[in-house]
């Protein structure tokens, strides 16, 4: 036995033109109004009470995981502005003058966010930076955004 559509308008393909669109719309409106909201069987989700905040072994393990995340530390010695013509004239041995004076504090960035200032030092024939100032926690939070 072949299935027959309940309504001849429902059997038509979408987008097909019929002179009976308002009847089809009325059928859909009637069907939707019969449905109504179904609140039967709804229950609030059960949640456990939160603890007092004691640190568990798993919590300290998660903290240790965070402590091992690598960060990019950059020390900015100085900067300058240059036109393209001057930049194209640079060769090996050229000296680029920076806007910062010798001995002036350098900026220290962690993941491109300002952490503080320091002075350039030499340690075992390598450059280093001695931190002289760390910006306040409030300023660090402002720099995150």
C-alpha positions as CSV (number, residue, x, y, z in Angstrom):
1,X,0.0,0.0,0.0
2,X,1.5,3.3,-1.0
3,X,1.7,6.2,1.5
4,X,-0.6,9.0,0.6
5,X,0.1,12.6,1.8
6,X,-2.3,13.9,4.4
7,X,-2.7,17.2,2.6
8,X,-2.2,17.7,-1.1
9,X,-0.4,21.0,-0.4
10,X,2.2,19.3,1.7
11,X,3.1,16.9,-1.1
12,X,4.3,19.7,-3.4
13,X,8.0,20.5,-3.7
14,X,9.3,23.6,-1.9
15,X,9.3,26.7,-4.1
16,X,6.6,25.2,-6.4
17,X,3.9,27.8,-7.2
18,X,0.4,27.1,-6.0
19,X,-2.6,29.3,-5.9
20,X,-3.4,27.8,-2.5
21,X,-0.5,29.2,-0.4
22,X,-2.8,30.9,2.2
23,X,-4.5,27.5,2.9
24,X,-1.1,25.9,3.4
25,X,0.0,28.7,5.7
26,X,-3.3,28.3,7.7
27,X,-2.6,24.5,8.0
28,X,0.9,25.2,9.4
29,X,-0.3,27.9,11.8
30,X,-3.0,25.6,13.1
31,X,-0.5,22.7,13.6
32,X,2.0,25.0,15.4
33,X,-0.7,26.4,17.7
34,X,-1.7,22.9,18.7
35,X,1.8,22.1,19.8
36,X,2.2,24.7,22.5
37,X,5.1,24.6,25.0
38,X,5.9,21.2,26.3
39,X,7.0,21.6,29.9
40,X,6.2,18.1,31.0
41,X,9.1,16.2,32.4
42,X,11.4,19.3,32.8
43,X,13.5,19.2,35.9
44,X,16.2,21.5,37.2
45,X,19.7,20.2,36.6
46,X,21.3,18.7,39.7
47,X,24.5,20.4,40.8
48,X,26.8,19.5,43.6
49,X,27.6,22.0,46.3
50,X,30.9,23.8,45.9
51,X,33.6,22.9,48.4
52,X,35.4,25.3,50.7
53,X,38.2,25.9,48.3
54,X,40.9,23.5,49.6
55,X,43.6,22.8,47.2
56,X,43.7,19.2,46.1
57,X,46.7,17.3,44.6
58,X,45.0,17.6,41.2
59,X,44.7,21.4,41.7
60,X,48.4,21.8,42.4
61,X,49.2,19.5,39.4
62,X,47.2,21.8,37.2
63,X,49.1,24.8,38.6
64,X,52.4,23.0,37.9
65,X,51.2,22.5,34.3
66,X,50.6,26.3,34.0
67,X,54.0,27.0,35.5
68,X,55.7,25.1,32.6
69,X,54.2,27.2,29.8
70,X,56.9,29.0,27.9
71,X,56.7,32.8,27.5
72,X,58.5,35.1,25.1
73,X,60.6,37.7,26.8
74,X,61.8,40.7,24.7
75,X,63.9,43.6,25.8
76,X,63.6,46.7,23.6
77,X,66.9,48.6,23.4
78,X,65.4,51.5,21.4
79,X,63.6,52.4,18.2
80,X,63.7,55.0,15.4
81,X,61.8,56.1,12.4
82,X,63.3,55.9,8.9
83,X,62.2,56.6,5.4
84,X,62.4,53.8,2.8
85,X,65.1,55.6,0.9
86,X,67.4,55.6,4.0
87,X,66.5,52.0,4.8
88,X,67.5,50.9,1.3
89,X,70.9,52.6,1.7
90,X,71.8,50.5,4.8
91,X,74.8,48.2,4.3
92,X,76.9,46.0,6.5
93,X,78.6,48.3,9.0
94,X,75.9,51.1,8.9
95,X,75.0,52.5,12.2
96,X,71.3,53.2,13.0
97,X,70.9,55.8,15.7
98,X,68.1,55.1,18.2
99,X,65.9,57.6,20.0
100,X,67.0,56.3,23.4
101,X,70.1,57.7,25.1
102,X,72.9,55.4,26.2
103,X,72.3,54.2,29.8
104,X,68.6,55.0,29.7
105,X,66.4,52.1,31.0
106,X,65.1,49.6,28.5
107,X,61.6,48.2,28.3
108,X,61.0,44.5,29.2
109,X,58.1,42.8,27.5
110,X,56.6,39.4,28.2
111,X,54.5,38.1,25.3
112,X,54.5,41.6,23.8
113,X,53.0,43.1,27.0
114,X,55.1,45.6,29.1
115,X,56.3,44.0,32.3
116,X,58.8,46.6,33.5
117,X,62.1,48.4,32.9
118,X,65.7,47.5,33.4
119,X,69.3,48.3,32.6
120,X,71.5,46.4,30.1
121,X,74.3,44.4,31.6
122,X,76.9,41.9,30.3
123,X,77.0,38.4,31.8
124,X,79.6,36.0,30.6
125,X,80.1,37.9,27.3
126,X,76.3,37.9,26.7
127,X,73.8,40.7,27.1
128,X,71.4,40.6,29.9
129,X,69.0,43.0,31.7
130,X,68.8,43.8,35.4
131,X,65.2,44.5,36.3
132,X,64.9,47.9,38.0
133,X,61.2,48.5,37.9
134,X,58.1,46.2,37.5
135,X,54.9,48.0,36.5
136,X,52.0,47.8,39.0
137,X,49.6,44.9,38.9
138,X,46.8,47.3,37.9
139,X,48.9,48.6,34.9
140,X,49.7,45.0,33.9
141,X,46.0,44.1,33.8
142,X,45.3,47.3,31.7
143,X,48.0,46.1,29.2
144,X,46.4,42.7,28.8
145,X,43.5,44.0,26.8
